[in-house]
Amino acid sequence: MALVGYQHLVTGQLLGPLKRSTRCLTHRKFERPLHSRFLAVSVARSAYVAGPFFPNTTPRIRSFTRQHATLQMSRPADAFSVAPMMDVTDNHFRTLCRLLSKHALLYTEMVVDSTLVYNASNADHWLAFHPAQQPIVLQLGGSDPQKMRAAAEIAAPYGYSAININCGCPSDRVAGRGCFGAALMKDAPGVAALCRAIAEVVPASTPITVKCRLGVDDLDTYSFARDFVQVVSENAPVRHFIIHARKAYLKGLSPAENRTVPPLRYDRVLALARDFPHLHFSINGGIRTMPQVRHFLDTEHLYGVMVGRAVMNHPWEALAGVDAVIFGDDSCAQRTRRDVLQAYGAYVDKQLHAASIYGQETDERESCSRGSQWTPSLHVLLKPILNLFWGVPRSKEWRKRVQQATDEQTRIRRNSSVKSNFSWETFLPQVAESTLDPWYVNTTWMAMQSESETAAPEDCNNNSAHIDSPASTAITSIAY
């Protein structure tokens, strides 16, 4: 197989040296910033020499252009997931994620068991989701097996792909006064009891998973993490652990500091995957780019990768190419940001049309007609798309104009009894094209990769935004 470049891709059981192009991803024009961090394997005309990456997987080549291709392999359906994030991964954010990727596994925000138990008649407010969001996982928080059992029983009819137990949140409200989240890692038998209680009331086909850290406070040795996994997996029907590769400080650090201050220990997650080959392990924490994702997915024993803040901060760069690069489906990668804006604008219009009262929107969530879902303020509805043009020149102006229109429409709806005919489906693409370089609005992710790959080699010599290898990037990039 003739390949351009001299740096080996890190893979599990690769037969024969596969090498990738070392050309940098450079600007389309001098004024445009680096618009992608995704790498493609450059391939000259030749065929793949058969050999397994993982047991029971089949590698294949999927071309981006005639000259360039991305090496693909069969992946489990939940190989890539978007992390559960409080005040982020609500119905609206998940709608945007699904426009960018059909295959990424989505998570709800954490739902506390007491919230469902004491508001069972309004459970739709927390549990209802559009079928298009599947596959989707419900994350539950709590420490009482009976309450968790009752909450899972309420959630069971909604048909979530899996139920996840939060054993990783270091927030004082959760791990402190709530005595769950990361604090649960101190009580592995208790976590197993929670999982058994949930298993009693959900369908046998619904997996129960655990999201945790590597340790808490001074309980941060590898043996502590190993014992936690062993106790939970041996005493409950849990076969999949999603591990944030840091420990958590339950006191002294804020949740944001807990995402950056404790050092990343990817080696310990890999060690757990080796020590428990009968279990599945997904890795989370500090993963920001597609080369990092590919590196970990190509690492033997690891099952999947979870990405959180990168998707929130720059959703296009983090999600638009996931289906093409990881799952071999380029349909979403052939969409432009204009397509995404139109679809999301239509969603916003539909949400507003469904609201029972147009003139009373506030910053608080409001009940939609028939109480089936939340109808939030315009600010909450438009929040997910504000970072769609992250890194693009004049993106601040784009956000400013969207926010100004949001404020204006909010005032109109509050102060007028006349229904507004304003269309977000029309407005969002128009303001993007009038504010930004239309190339960014109307170019697909796939076309961006093709152009990046054809950038002049000499530009790379002076390009400070050099892209490291997947392996080195994954190990050295430890901050969000």
Secondary structure, DSSP 4 states (H G I P E B T S, - for coil): --BSSSEEPP-SS--S--EE-------SSTTS--------EEB-S--PPP--SSTT--EEEEESSSSEEEEEE---TTSEEEPP-TTTSSHHHHHHHHHH-SSSBEEEEEEEHHHHHTTGGGTHHHH---GGG-SEEEEEE-S-HHHHHHHHHHHGGG--SEEEEEE----IIIIITT--GGGGGG-HHHHHHHHHHHHTTS-TTS-EEEEE-SEETTB-SHHHHHHHHHHHHHHSSEEEEEEESSEE-SSSS-HHHHTTSSPP-HHHHHHHHHH-TTSEEEEESS--SHHHHHHHHTSTT--EEEE-HHHHH-HHHHHTTHIIIIIS--TGGG-BHHHHHHHHHHHHHHHHHH-S-STT--SS-EEPGGGSSEE--HHHHHGGGTTTTTTSTTHHHHHHHHHHHHHHHHHHHHH-SSPP---HHHHHHHHHHHHS-HHHHH-BHHHHHHHHHTS-HHHHHT-S-PPPPHHHHHHH----
